[in-house]
Amino acid sequence: MPAATITAVATYLPDQVVSNTDLQRTLDTTDAWITSRTGIRERRRGAPGETTSTMGAHAVSRLLEKRGLAPADVDAIIVATITPDMVFPATACLIQDQVGLSNAWGFDLSAACSGFLYALTTGAQMISSGAHNRVVVVGADLMSAIIDQDDRTTAVLFGDGAGAILLEPADPGYGVIGFQHRVDGSGREDLYMRAGGSLRPASAETVAAGEHYLRQNGRAVFKFAVRRMAECVELVVQQHGYTPADLAMIIPHQANQRILDAATERLGIAPDRMASVLDRYGNTTDATLPLALADVLERGALHRGDLIVFVAVGAGLTSGALLMRWGSGNR
Ligand SMILES: CC(C)(COP(=O)(O)OP(=O)(O)OC[C@H]1O[C@@H](n2cnc3c(N)ncnc32)[C@H](O)[C@@H]1OP(=O)(O)O)[C@@H](O)C(=O)NCCC(=O)NCCS
């Protein structure tokens, strides 16, 4: 069976740019603190009426245009998100309808900041099983919908955005080589949104308590992220007989530049091999991997045949890495 590979990448970002200086006006924070502690300088915020599905649909439309495909050519769509338009139906259904993917089935995947990575792995299995030829994977989050804009410990970190990739069968020697994923639910309270589910259905009381907002134990998540990010990369490369030095590029989840710098140091790789768009977009949760990948491609920093790793950590706690040989073989 063929391996799956990424044959197109597209992104969508809302127009409104929120700089650290903008946040300084309403929060007890400073540009200097945010830049030095996170590496983030600005992030995007969706306009009124903009949702996770509308952002995702823009990204998918651009993706099909780039690859010269019609909406009817797509077999399946997987949407990684923690900010679905509604609890149900799935945002995949909403994007399917907006773009007119008339022959596709699809579903949402919830794994927080590891969601896009898990969806990439899942979509790749659908290709390599022979079941499908074209699977669209979307990572989209309107984080401003679940962030308490008065909480300086989270409001400075997150942004809105979307990205999409197309998975197709690769020629021999290209595409996905393997993956290493783990979940550890014992860390479920390090990063979570308490209300709005079956445990604490939304009510006037939950809203008054701010339980419809994301909350986190920043230090615990930070430590987990630094350790797991390096560990996941090492595990997946070792499993296939490589070392981190063989990697042309690591496309990591974008949470904090200090996490990326620490992982870079632990892996002993050159800093320019750790992709980062944190300064421009902050943490867009499920959109970080396609946004970082698109940036690397735009800069011409990725070439056919390059060995790369996608790596992510997130709420759950979830984590993992995926190794691939970039390109499809014929392009
Ligand atoms: C949230 C995070 C940036 C905080 O950075 P930190 O260096 O760990 O900072 P601390 O939490 O130790 O806080 C240090 C101080 O800065 C303060 N602080 C927190 N946010 C601040 C802000 N935006 N502006 C100014 N001060 C801030 C804290 O209140 C604390 O003050 P105190 O010492 O008086 O209590 C960092 O822990 C982090 O990035 N964690 C991972 C979060 C993450 O990635 N989540 C998503 C995972 S996918």
The ligand as an ORCA input file, in Angstrom:
! r2SCAN-3c Opt
* xyz 0 1
  C       1.919     30.774     30.606
  C       3.431     31.024     30.579
  C       3.787     31.911     29.398
  C       3.819     31.727     31.856
  O       5.208     31.988     31.826
  P       6.110     31.690     33.092
  O       7.454     32.186     32.790
  O       5.920     30.249     33.435
  O       5.455     32.614     34.149
  P       4.870     32.169     35.549
  O       3.612     31.395     35.349
  O       5.986     31.554     36.318
  O       4.511     33.585     36.116
  C       5.516     34.525     36.468
  C       4.819     35.809     36.861
  O       4.370     36.479     35.683
  C       3.007     36.843     35.857
  N       2.356     36.857     34.553
  C       1.662     35.858     33.959
  N       1.198     36.295     32.779
  C       1.602     37.570     32.639
  C       1.449     38.540     31.636
  N       0.754     38.305     30.500
  N       2.026     39.749     31.796
  C       2.734     40.035     32.910
  N       2.911     39.150     33.903
  C       2.350     37.930     33.762
  C       2.456     35.788     36.778
  O       1.282     36.271     37.407
  C       3.591     35.606     37.746
  O       3.549     36.635     38.684
  P       3.903     36.318     40.230
  O       5.323     35.824     40.213
  O       3.724     37.639     40.846
  O       2.918     35.278     40.649
  C       4.200     29.695     30.488
  O       4.062     28.976     31.677
  C       3.742     28.830     29.363
  O       3.918     29.175     28.211
  N       3.185     27.655     29.677
  C       2.717     26.745     28.688
  C       1.370     27.200     28.260
  C       0.979     26.528     26.985
  O       1.786     26.326     26.138
  N      -0.308     26.194     26.847
  C      -0.807     25.580     25.677
  C      -0.223     24.227     25.582
  S      -0.569     23.503     24.085
*
